[in-house]
Amino acid sequence: MPDKHPTYKLGPELNSKLETFVKKFLADGFEYFADEFERVDGFVERALLDRGRDDSDLRRTPKEKYLLELVSFKLYDELNRDGFNKCKNTLIVMPDCLSIHEQECEKVEKSYGFFCKRCNPECRAYEIGELAGKYGIKILFSKRKLTEQLEYFSKKMGDLSVIGIACIMMLASGMRTAHEVGVPARGVPLNFTGCEHWNDEPFASDFTMASLKAILEEKYGSGN
């Protein structure tokens, strides 16, 4: 009888092959990203001793998960590239923690999101707004459930793609959510997290603006 598997075929050696692959993947990944992940283990150790927070589980995220989600983001980013570039419209969704003065931020709440008023030229959100303005792109802060947010703007704008700016723990997850609602997504990871989940005294997060520019220029050209 001929083989009938349409795509992959798993055999009895799968588990041992996976174990070998994952061990090498983790060892190589931790070595390759040693500088980027150097503080994760120490943070997790301290977080394990502190169980009085609502976000304790998030703070105890092991380094393996950081690596997995970082690679997942990049895989989704590459897989979505063509579909993203073919869509007419683009929405940029950014986190509240990019605001340089989040508590005094003048963002305005509208249907399914908070919109930046570009009130502080030194704020990263302001810079994103300036860049997006060259391409006629909407930007907003992610505040409500992402599924509802993307479904709303997909229906309103039509032929929608999205760029998410987020931390490692949220970026790949958000791109999966975008896929589920039929919106091709690309992403830009935060260089570090400044929000209250990771810091006793929150401060503004940051990201590599050149990465965002490269995504937009690939799709639209260099702008006006």
C-alpha positions as CSV (number, residue, x, y, z in Angstrom):
1,M,0.0,0.0,0.0
2,P,1.5,3.4,-1.0
3,D,2.1,6.0,1.6
4,K,-0.9,8.3,2.1
5,H,0.5,11.2,4.1
6,P,-0.2,14.5,2.3
7,T,2.6,16.5,3.9
8,Y,4.7,15.5,6.9
9,K,5.1,12.0,8.4
10,L,6.1,11.5,12.0
11,G,8.0,8.4,13.0
12,P,9.0,6.7,16.2
13,E,12.3,8.6,16.3
14,L,10.5,12.0,16.4
15,N,10.8,12.6,20.1
16,S,14.5,11.9,20.3
17,K,15.1,14.1,17.2
18,L,13.1,16.9,18.7
19,E,14.9,16.7,22.1
20,T,18.3,16.9,20.3
21,F,17.1,19.8,18.1
22,V,15.6,21.8,21.0
23,K,18.7,21.3,23.2
24,K,20.9,22.6,20.5
25,F,18.5,25.4,19.6
26,L,18.5,26.6,23.2
27,A,22.2,26.3,23.7
28,D,23.0,28.1,20.5
29,G,20.3,30.7,21.1
30,F,21.5,31.6,24.6
31,E,25.0,31.9,23.4
32,Y,24.1,34.0,20.4
33,F,21.9,36.3,22.4
34,A,24.0,36.3,25.5
35,D,24.2,40.1,25.7
36,E,20.5,40.7,25.0
37,F,19.4,38.2,27.6
38,E,22.0,38.7,30.3
39,R,19.6,40.1,32.9
40,V,16.7,37.7,32.4
41,D,17.8,34.9,34.7
42,G,18.4,37.3,37.6
43,F,15.1,39.0,37.1
44,V,13.2,35.7,37.1
45,E,15.0,34.6,40.3
46,R,13.9,37.7,42.1
47,A,10.4,37.4,40.7
48,L,10.0,33.9,42.0
49,L,10.4,35.3,45.5
50,D,7.6,37.9,45.0
51,R,4.2,36.3,44.7
52,G,2.2,39.3,45.8
53,R,1.6,40.8,42.4
54,D,-1.2,40.2,39.9
55,D,1.4,39.9,37.1
56,S,3.7,37.5,39.0
57,D,3.4,34.7,36.4
58,L,4.4,37.1,33.6
59,R,7.4,38.3,35.6
60,R,8.6,34.7,36.1
61,T,8.7,34.0,32.4
62,P,11.7,31.8,31.8
63,K,14.5,32.7,29.3
64,E,13.5,29.8,27.1
65,K,10.2,31.5,26.4
66,Y,11.9,34.8,25.6
67,L,14.0,33.0,22.9
68,L,11.0,31.1,21.6
69,E,8.8,34.2,21.2
70,L,11.6,36.2,19.7
71,V,12.2,33.6,17.0
72,S,8.4,33.2,16.5
73,F,8.1,37.0,15.9
74,K,10.7,36.8,13.2
75,L,9.2,33.8,11.5
76,Y,5.8,35.4,11.4
77,D,7.3,38.7,10.2
78,E,8.9,36.9,7.2
79,L,5.9,34.8,6.5
80,N,3.6,37.8,6.4
81,R,5.9,40.0,4.4
82,D,4.4,39.6,1.0
83,G,0.8,39.7,2.2
84,F,1.6,42.8,4.2
85,N,3.1,44.6,1.2
86,K,0.2,43.8,-1.0
87,C,-2.4,45.4,1.3
88,K,-3.4,49.0,0.5
89,N,-3.8,50.3,4.0
90,T,-1.6,50.0,7.1
91,L,-2.3,50.6,10.8
92,I,0.5,51.0,13.4
93,V,-0.4,49.7,16.9
94,M,1.9,50.8,19.7
95,P,2.0,50.2,23.4
96,D,1.2,52.8,26.1
97,C,4.7,52.3,27.5
98,L,6.3,54.2,24.6
99,S,4.8,57.4,25.9
100,I,7.5,59.5,27.6
101,H,5.0,60.8,30.2
102,E,2.3,58.1,30.2
103,Q,0.4,59.4,33.2
104,E,0.1,62.9,31.7
105,C,-0.2,61.8,28.1
106,E,-2.9,63.7,26.2
107,K,-4.0,60.8,24.0
108,V,-7.6,60.8,23.1
109,E,-10.0,57.8,23.5
110,K,-12.1,57.1,20.5
111,S,-13.8,53.9,19.2
112,Y,-11.5,50.9,19.8
113,G,-8.4,52.8,20.7
114,F,-6.5,55.8,22.0
115,F,-5.0,58.2,19.5
116,C,-1.8,60.2,19.9
117,K,-2.1,64.0,19.9
118,R,1.7,64.4,19.4
119,C,1.9,66.6,22.4
120,N,5.6,66.1,23.2
121,P,8.2,66.1,20.4
122,E,10.6,64.2,22.6
123,C,8.2,61.2,22.9
124,R,8.6,58.1,20.7
125,A,4.9,58.1,20.0
126,Y,5.3,61.6,18.5
127,E,8.1,60.4,16.3
128,I,6.0,57.5,15.1
129,G,3.2,59.9,14.3
130,E,5.5,62.1,12.3
131,L,6.8,59.2,10.3
132,A,3.4,57.7,9.7
133,G,2.1,61.1,8.5
134,K,4.4,60.9,5.5
135,Y,2.5,57.8,4.3
136,G,-1.0,58.8,5.5
137,I,-1.0,56.0,8.0
138,K,-3.1,55.8,11.2
139,I,-1.4,55.1,14.5
140,L,-3.0,54.3,17.8
141,F,-2.2,52.8,21.2
142,S,-3.3,49.3,21.9
143,K,-5.7,49.5,24.8
144,R,-8.7,47.3,24.2
145,K,-8.8,43.6,23.2
146,L,-6.6,43.3,20.1
147,T,-9.0,41.0,18.3
148,E,-11.9,43.5,18.5
149,Q,-9.5,46.4,17.7
150,L,-8.2,44.8,14.5
151,E,-11.7,43.6,13.4
152,Y,-13.0,47.1,13.8
153,F,-10.3,48.8,11.7
154,S,-10.3,46.0,9.2
155,K,-14.0,46.6,8.5
156,K,-13.6,50.4,8.6
157,M,-10.5,50.7,6.4
158,G,-10.6,47.6,4.3
159,D,-7.6,45.8,2.8
160,L,-5.8,46.3,6.1
161,S,-2.3,45.3,7.2
162,V,-0.8,46.1,10.6
163,I,2.5,46.9,12.2
164,G,2.7,46.0,15.8
165,I,5.3,47.5,18.2
166,A,5.5,45.5,21.4
167,C,7.7,43.7,23.9
168,I,8.9,40.1,23.2
169,M,6.1,38.6,25.2
170,M,3.4,40.4,23.4
171,L,4.6,40.8,19.8
172,A,4.4,37.3,18.4
173,S,1.1,36.7,20.3
174,G,-0.3,39.9,18.7
175,M,0.8,38.7,15.2
176,R,-1.0,35.4,15.8
177,T,-4.1,37.3,16.7
178,A,-3.8,39.4,13.6
179,H,-3.6,36.2,11.5
180,E,-6.7,34.9,13.1
181,V,-8.7,37.9,12.0
182,G,-7.2,37.9,8.5
183,V,-4.9,40.9,8.9
184,P,-1.2,40.4,7.7
185,A,1.1,41.7,10.4
186,R,4.7,42.7,10.7
187,G,6.4,43.7,13.9
188,V,9.0,45.8,15.6
189,P,10.2,44.6,19.1
190,L,10.8,47.0,21.9
191,N,14.5,47.2,22.8
192,F,13.5,47.0,26.5
193,T,10.4,47.2,28.6
194,G,9.7,50.2,30.7
195,C,6.1,49.4,31.8
196,E,4.9,48.7,35.3
197,H,4.9,44.9,34.7
198,W,8.7,44.9,34.8
199,N,9.6,48.0,36.8
200,D,8.6,49.3,40.2
201,E,9.0,52.8,38.8
202,P,7.8,52.7,35.1
203,F,9.6,54.7,32.4
204,A,9.3,55.1,28.7
205,S,10.2,52.0,26.6
206,D,12.1,52.3,23.3
207,F,12.5,50.6,20.0
208,T,14.7,50.8,16.9
209,M,13.0,53.5,14.7
210,A,15.1,52.3,11.7
211,S,13.3,49.0,11.8
212,L,9.9,50.7,11.4
213,K,11.2,52.9,8.7
214,A,12.5,49.9,6.7
215,I,9.1,48.2,6.8
216,L,7.3,51.3,5.6
217,E,9.9,52.1,2.9
218,E,9.8,48.5,1.6
219,K,6.0,48.8,1.2
220,Y,5.6,52.5,0.1
221,G,8.9,53.8,-0.9
222,S,10.9,56.5,0.9
223,G,7.9,58.8,1.3
224,N,7.5,62.5,0.5
